[in-house]
Amino acid sequence: MATYCGVDFHARQQLVKWCNTEDGEIHEAQLKHESIDEVREFYAQFSGEVIVGFETSGYSSWFEAMLEKVGHQVWIGHATEIRRRARSRQKTDRRDAELLLDLLLKGEFPRIHRVSAASREVLRQLRYRHRLVQMRTRSYNSLQAIALGAGVSLKAKLRTCKGKERLLGLSVTEAQQEQRSEWLALIEQLNACIERVEQELKLVAEVDDRVQLVRTHPGIGLLTGLALVHTLSPVSRFANSRKVAAYVGLEPREYSSGERQQFGGISKAGSRLLRLLLVEAGHKAVRQDGQLKQLYYRVMQRREKAKAKVAVARHLLVRTYIMLRDGINYAEFVRRGVAVQSARVSYRPQVPGKLIERLASEQQLS
């Protein structure tokens, strides 16, 4: 017998509706997150097969880890699909928990894929590094503002030793001098943190054959390779390349009705960090891969540079998906593409002689 728990999860509390299939009775409980031990004791009372379902949340990592330690199954539901199946327009915590439990009991719970704990940790480190880089960029922009206020435009030279010396030699006010020294100290601290995180990610990538495989493609570096592998893993859950593009958010939106067909911008439904890394990797891939270079300039002539970058990023995503799916490197991928092109060129459909005679006779009669 199984126990199903529908949880309306919030940052500070949760409302639980649970039902044991042995007696069929539905129970309700409200738990405060002030004491995590009480939450653990509540879920530890259930024995046998226990399935806990709740919607996606950015604050549920501790709750998921706690349920896994207790030995329960964790099902994460698609929030939009769950709300679409609600029979009432009224939305309360009790109704949401009842809806989740009802979907679990009927076997209609819209469960989404949940990455492994190791992949979640790697993706968390990638996002942490990205935030550090953003903070460093804002710090450099503040220093640029101080330099422009003194009548000097340093631009990219600010990141060099000579640029910093010129910045320190500017005549500014006492308040700006204090701000300048604090911004420079903060940048040094951020650089140390970024270097430490990158070293940790480098150690993870060295022991992962999948990351080394996708890094054989031009433009794919350490960060992009890790983001691709741990976001798409396992790639066997995708039926084709269009599913992968839609999962990452690089699939165009379609607005069609009747005979009218119109496509809009990309959906941006997936990982924003992965899309950013793919676009950055596309800059280097265009310079080293002939096909991607042709694609970039062809789209740029018809559309614009931004859409050309997105097109290259999408092709880069599809290529790495094929490499991970088939377990091949970039050289083998190129060889297969050349073999397919040569097969198409060498294929010449032959028309039988009797068919030619019959067509000629029909043409004369007409």
Buried (B, 14 or more C-beta within 10 A) or exposed (E): EBBBBBBBBEEEBBBBBBBBEEEEEBEEEEBEBEEEEEBBEBBBEBEEEBBBBBBBBEEBEEBBEBBEEBEBBBBBBBBEBBEEEBEEEEEEBEBBBBBBBBBBBEEEBBBEEEBEEEBBEBBEBBBEBBEBEEBBEEBBEBBBEBBEEBEBEBEEBBEEEEBBEBBEEBEBEEEBBEBBEEBBEBBEBBEEBBEEBBEEBEEBBEEBEBBBBBBBBBBBBBBBBBBBBBBBBBBEEBEEBEEBBBBBBBBBEEEEEEEEEEEEEBBEEBBEBBBBBBBBBBEBBBEEBEEBBEBBEEBBEEEEEEBBBBBBBBBBBBBBBBBBBEEBBBEEBBEEEEEEEEEEEEEEEEEEEEEEEEEEEEEEEE
